[in-house]
């Protein structure tokens, strides 16, 4: 077996968004936006396994990705806006796939060292790399208002989603 990731749901609908009275602010540039899509991830705690003299993560782990979305209650819920927000969620899906490959390869001499390595790998993928991609996407697409770059990034994501071994999108590592 190997550590895997799973997104639930895989595709966003407006029902996954919590309506809010004020426009949300993008956490990367503090811009007011009509909708904000983030994701949560959960990797259940399980006892480490031994691989020779080293500790490794339990290979039956499943990393769960779930949406964490808000929408300004006065905003028109258009297909274009939902497609823009889907990309933000898809970043979580592809970052999770890369993260579990990294997690599967982790080895350490102690259980505590394995925990430290897991925390560092989690920060690398879900903070550092995720934030670089999310920020660049919103800069290029002007938060979804530049249809030319929106199309370019959508095509990049389609290619990335189609390849379970993809480790980059738009030149950025996952």
URWO-V955587 format. One record per helix or strand of 3 or more residues. SS is the DSSP state (H for helix, E for strand). FROM is the first residue (numbers start at 1). LEN is the number of residues. If there is no record, write none. Layout:
ss->{SS	SS}
from->{FROM	FROM}
len->{LEN	LEN}
//
This chain:
ss->{E	H	E	E	E	E	E	H	H	H}
from->{4	14	17	35	49	54	62	79	111	147}
len->{4	3	4	9	3	3	11	27	31	16}
//
